[in-house]
Amino acid sequence: MSISDGGPELGEVIVELTRNGPYLKCSAIHVATGVVVSAIGPATERVGLERIAIGKLKRALAARAP
């Protein structure tokens, strides 16, 4: 688990990686709102899964905006 700065539009984001055999689950949690998203893929694609999870988080937060 790591805490990263998601940039000025996101703020703090917690990224959690869980391995299950050949698969990796990457969860991204927005600290300020508690919104959680995840992406699942091959364990060899850690960076790509993090990028996908952050992108999904941005879209989820944009959908919640008034």
N, C-alpha and C positions, 0 to 999 in steps of 0.2 A: 504494500500500500504506500502511496506517496501523495503528497499534497503539492499541487502545482498552481502557478499563476496562469489562469486561462486567458490572460490579456485584459485590456481595459473593458471590453464588453462582457466578460464573464466573471472576473474576480477569482476567488479561490475555488479550486476544484480538487476533490479527492479522487484519485485513480486507484482502483483495486484490481489486481490480476490474480485469477484463480486457474490453475492448471488441472485438467482432468484428462489424463492419458495424452493423446495427440492433439487435444483441443485446449484452447485458452479462452477464458471469459474475461473481458475487460469491462468493468463497471466504472462509470464516471458520476460522481455525486456533486451537485452544486451546493456549496456550503451555505450560502445565504438563503436559498429557498428549499433545500432538501430534495430537489428533483433528481431522480436516479434514472440513468439509461445504461444499456449494456450492449456489447457486441461480442459475438462468438466466432472463432475461426481457428485456423491451424496455429499450433504453438510456436511455429517458426516466424510468425508475422506479428510480433509484439508491437512494434512501432506503428504498423498499419492499423492494427486494432485500436490502439490508443487514439489515432487520428480519426478513425470512424466514430468512436464513442464520443469524442469531443464534438464532432460535427453533429451527431444526433442530439447531444445536449444543447447545442446552440439552436437547433431547430425546435426542440421541445420548449425551450424558454421563449423563443419568438412566438410560438403558438399560444403561450399563456399571456403574452403582453396584451394590454387593453387596446 
